[in-house]
Amino acid sequence: MKSKQRLSDIKAMTEDQLNDEVLKLKKEQFNLRFQRATGQLENTSRVRVVRRDIARAKTIAAQKRANQQG
């Protein structure tokens, strides 16, 4: 149920907030990749969750842009 709550939070964001969220998630993704490379990553499933959250935020941002244009 956590992803449904996360989805409703993302849908409520403005385009600028979505862009900030994507930037924050990309930084987290970089840090997770760095931790994995150095063998310090404990929660390996977080990499997958972050990647999907980035895709989710980008998709909603694209939908909002499409709704504004047409």
ChimeraX attribute file (.defattr): number of C-alpha atoms within 10 A of each C-alpha:
attribute: neighborCount
match mode: 1-to-1
recipient: residues
	/A:1	5
	/A:2	6
	/A:3	10
	/A:4	9
	/A:5	9
	/A:6	12
	/A:7	14
	/A:8	10
	/A:9	10
	/A:10	20
	/A:11	16
	/A:12	11
	/A:13	15
	/A:14	13
	/A:15	19
	/A:16	10
	/A:17	14
	/A:18	21
	/A:19	16
	/A:20	13
	/A:21	18
	/A:22	20
	/A:23	13
	/A:24	12
	/A:25	18
	/A:26	16
	/A:27	12
	/A:28	16
	/A:29	19
	/A:30	12
	/A:31	14
	/A:32	20
	/A:33	16
	/A:34	13
	/A:35	14
	/A:36	15
	/A:37	10
	/A:38	9
	/A:39	9
	/A:40	11
	/A:41	16
	/A:42	10
	/A:43	9
	/A:44	12
	/A:45	9
	/A:46	14
	/A:47	17
	/A:48	10
	/A:49	12
	/A:50	17
	/A:51	14
	/A:52	13
	/A:53	19
	/A:54	19
	/A:55	12
	/A:56	17
	/A:57	23
	/A:58	18
	/A:59	13
	/A:60	19
	/A:61	22
	/A:62	12
	/A:63	13
	/A:64	14
	/A:65	12
	/A:66	10
	/A:67	9
	/A:68	8
	/A:69	6
	/A:70	5
